[in-house]
Amino acid sequence: MRRYSRITGTGSYLPPRRLTNVDLVAELATQGVETTDDWIVERTGIRARHFAAPDVCSSDLALEAARKALEAANLQANEIDLIIVATSTPDMVFPSTACILQNKLGANGCAAFDVQAVCSGFVYALTVADAMIQTGAASKALVIGAEVFSRILDFKDRTTCVLFGDGAGAVVLQASDTPGILATDLHADGKHVGILCVPGHVSGGVALGDPVLKMDGQAVFKLAVGVLEDAARAVLAKANLTEADIDWLIPHQANIRIMQSTARKLKLPMDKVVVTVDQHGNTSAASIPLALDHAVRAGQVKKGDTLMLEGVGGGFTWGAVLLNF
């Protein structure tokens, strides 16, 4: 009998500090940076985001999201046999944020590692966990996206600092006799490294290069719209399904215009798209599981629904997952 994987629980966590555009505009003005709420909303659809406190790390956000996902799945932490954390803002250079989280959860002993694919990270991590469950290498996995992007922003660059927020989202993925994840599709193209990156690293105890986020917004937009459609069509073809079979599109929450364009290409009305970018901003690898958990707890996504998850990120990476919830 073939072995499949299914999502059996979701969870998410946002740090308490919420900044509306008005709040952020006021803070930026004290540093001589001018922007407006209207400018941000028109170009991105973002109205608010959450920032973590200075002493809060990605593993702290991941811990809260993981606990909620475990509760939803009716599991204890010590029953988990795989932990994958997707993050571009790890607690340390090493060990992995997954190992730090594992200890905080009390799930010691199982395999634990990080995946770094920036905003596509959760799609990558979910694909890896699905493959490990299908082969029998794991049975109960925690897959988490967690980010503290506020730590790597240049608050003198209004084109990037208004876009991002902090948060974490998690799912429990379990072995099943019935299909849950139907198809996955992952890609990367390293020739686009320069359009979205943090070009710095640690050497000799100091940061070398420029350790804040750099982005060519127009280049990212143009590339994202094309590859998201391609990935979506690829997973539909693998599963022998069509756009009409999608109940919910849950895209990476980067920019409302990218999301609207993707929906149009897939002939999906916006009322079939889960949108949280207005309240969360771009939380990178956390954005898809955050949006998924929000939709589940709001009663939008229901058992039996067919979901399309997809994202693009620095690297340049992209991918999609099609699943029955």
N, C-alpha and C positions, 0 to 999 in steps of 0.2 A: 504494500500500500504506500502510495506517495505521501511524503511528509510536507506539510505547508506551515506557514506562520500567519498568525492573526494578531491584530491589536486588541488587547483585552482591557486596557485602562489608559487613561490620559490624565495629565496634570500640567499645571503651569504656575509660574510665580513672577510677579513684577515687584521690584523694590518700591517702598512706600513713597519715595519722593517723586511727585508727578509735576512736570513742567509743561504748561501750555505754551503755545507759541508766544503769547503775550509775556509770559514769565521769562522765556528764553531771550526774546527781543530786548527786554529790559536789562537782563544780565549782560548781553553782548554790547549794549550801548555803553556800559561802564568801561568797556575795553576799546571803545572807539569803532566798533563794528556795527554798521547800519543794515537793518533788514526790517521786514514787516510781516505781520500775520498773513495779510493778503498775498504777499509774494510767496511765502512758504506754501500756503494752501493751494494756490493756483498751479504751482509747478510740481507739487509732490502729493497733495492730498493729506498731508500730515497736520494734525492740530495739537497733538500732545505726545509726550514720551516720558519714560521713567528713567531716572539715573540712580545708580547704587551709591550708598554712602562710601566714603574713602576706605573704610576698613572691611568692606564686603567684597568677596571674590566670586568668580564664576562658580566655583564649587558650592558656595553658600546658596546661590540662587538655584543651582541644579539640585541641591539637597531638598529644598522645599517643593520643587516641581516633582522630583522623584517620589517623595513621600505621598503626594496626592495621587500620582499614577498608580503606585502600589496599592493604596487604599481602594481606588476604583477597580483594580483587578483582583481585590481580595487576596493579596499575597503579602507575606512578610519579606523583609529585605534579605534574610538568610536563605530564601528559596531561589533567589536570582543566581543564575550561573554565567551571566555575561553582562558587562557594563560597557557601553560605548558612549563617549561624550564628544559631540561635535562642537568645537570652539576655535576661535581665532584669538581669544583673549584668555589664555590659560593662567592659572594661579602662579605657576613658576615655569622656568625653562624646562626643568624636569624635577620630580616625576610628573606623570600625566595628571591632568585634572580628574580623570576617571579613577585613578588610584586614590587620590585625596578624597574624592566623593565616596568611594567604596568604604573607606575607613569611617567616615562620618555617618554613613548609613548602617554600618555594622554588617556588611555583606562580604567580609574578608574571605579570600580564598578563590573566588571565581576569576575568570579572565577579565581584565579591565584595561582599556586603552582609549586614546583620543583619536579623532579623525579631524584633519584640517583641510577643509575645502571651502572655507569662508562661508558665504551665504548659501551655498549648495550643501553645506556640511551635513545637515540633517538627512537630506535625501541620500547622500553617500553612506552615512552611518546606518540608516534603515536598510539600505540595500545589502550592506555587509552583514548585518544581523540576520536578515532574511536568509542569506546564503548559508550562514553558519547553522541556523536552525534546520534548514532543508537537509543539510549533510549530517545532522545529528551531533554536531560539535557543541550545540547549546540547545536548551529547551525553553528557558524563561529569560528573556533579555530585557534590560533597561536601556532604552535609546534616548539620549538627551541632547538638546541643543541649548547651550548656555553662553551668554556673552555679557561683558562689561565694556561695550564699545566706547563709552564716555571717556575711558582712560586713554584712548588713542586718537582722539579728535583734536584738530587744530581750531581753537575757538576764535582765531582771527580769519578763518576761511568760511565765509557765510554760505558758500556753495556746498559744503560738506557737513559742517557742525550742526546744522539744523535737521539733518536727515536721520540720525541714528539714536537708538536708545538701548537700555539694558533690560535683560529678562532671561527667563529660562522656560522651556517646555519639554515635556517628557512623555514617552509612551512605554507601556509594557507590551512586548511582543512574545507570544507563546506558540509552541508547536501545536498543530491542529491537523485533524484528518480532512478538514474542508478548506478550500482556498480562501485566503485572506488577501495577502499580497499576490496580485495577478501577474504583474510584469514590472520590470524596472529598466531604466536606460540611463547610463552615465557617460559623460564626455568631458574632455578638457582640451584646451589649446594654449600651450605656453607662450605662443608668440604674442599674446595679448597681456602679458604680465604687467606691462607698464600702465594700463588704463585704470587699474584699481589695485592699489598696493599700499603697504606700510614699509617703505624702503629703509629700514633700520635693523640693527642687531646688536647684541651685547658682545663686547670684546674687552678683555683686560679690566673688567669691572665697570665699564662705562658704556653708554649707548652710542653706537657709531651710526652714521648715516642720519636719516630723518625719521624718527620713530612715531610719526603721526600719519594719519590716513591721507592718501592722495587719490584723486579720482578725476578722470575725464568723463564728465557726465554724459555728453552727447555720444561719445563712442560706446559707453556702456549701454545706453538706451538702445542704440541702433543694433548692437550685437544681441542684446538680451531678447528683444522682440522676436528675432528670427530663430534663435536656438530654442526658445521656449516652445514655439509652435512645433519645431522639428521633434523635440523630445516627447511632447504630448502625443503626436501622431505615431511615433515609434512604439510607445507602450500600448496604445490602442491597437495597433497592428499585431503586436505580439500576443495580445489577449483576445484577438478576433472580435473586437468591439468597435463602436463608432462614437462620435461626439454625442450622439443622442442618448448613449448609455450612461453618460456622466451625470450624477446627481449633484455633485459639488466640486468645484474647482477651488483648491486651497493653495494658492501660489505664495512664493516668497513675497513678503510684504515690504517691497522696496519703494515703489512709486505707483500711485494710482493709475497713471497714464500707461505704464507698462502692463499693469493688470487688465485695464480696459482693452488695450490693443490685443492681448492674448485671448481674452474672452471673445472678441469680435472674430478673430481668425478661426476660433473653434466653434463659432456660431452659437455661443452660450450667452444668455442674457445675464446682466450683472446681478440679478437676484439669485443666480446659481453660483456666485463667487463669494467666498468668505473674505470679508474685508475687515482688517483690524489696524491697518497702517495709520489710519487717522488718529488712533488713540495710543498706539505703541511705537510709532516710527519704525525705522528699519532696525530690527534686532538681530540681523544676520542669521546665523545658524539656528537661533531660537525662534525665528519668526513663524515658520510653518507649524511646529508643534504648539506654539502659543495660540495661533489662529485655530488650529484643530481643536484644542482643548476648549477654547472660548466657544466654538460652534457646537461642540458636544454638550457643554454645560448650559448653553442657551436654548437647547432643544432643536437646533437647526439640523445638525448631523444626527441621524438615527441608525440603529442597527439595520444592516442590510443595504445601506446606501453605498453606491459606487463613488469613490473619491479619486480625484486626480491631484497629486501633490507634485509641485515642480518649483525649481529654483535655479538661479544663476549667481555666480560669485567670482571673486578675484581668482586669477589663475591662468586663463579664464576657465571656470568650471561650470557645468550645468548638468541637469538631469531631471528625471521624473519617475514617480512611482504611482502605479494604478492599483487600487485595492478595494476589496469589499470590506466594509466596516462591520 
